[in-house]
Amino acid sequence: QVQLVESGGGFVQSGGSLRLSCAASGSIFSIYPMGWYRRGPGNQRELVARVSSSGRTQYADSVKGRFTISRDNGKNTVSLQMNSLKPEDTAVYYCNIEVSKYVYWGQGTQVTVSS
């Protein structure tokens, strides 16, 4: 089993910055893809950013140039640096890890951006 714990969410004004962190623990014996997803008011989950086992990154068009995903393979952590935040970024952010055919999710952390 794998557990994920997110942290770093909070309240910020438009144009501000936040850094989210996620730590994975448990039965992790290799480097696996990890990513960040979010659920906004519409309750639809969307990919925010993802980093593959080889280090390749993927971003939603809406966050390119503003968000940066990074990972520490030694500690099985993934971070999301969010700059120039907009009210549209308000959502619950979830991290995940893809362990072969299994996908594990964190509990989520709330990000609220005010105008």
Helices and strands as residue ranges (DSSP letters): E 2-7, E 10-13, E 18-26, E 34-39, E 45-51, E 57-59, E 67-72, E 77-82, G 87-89, E 91-99, E 102-105, E 109-114
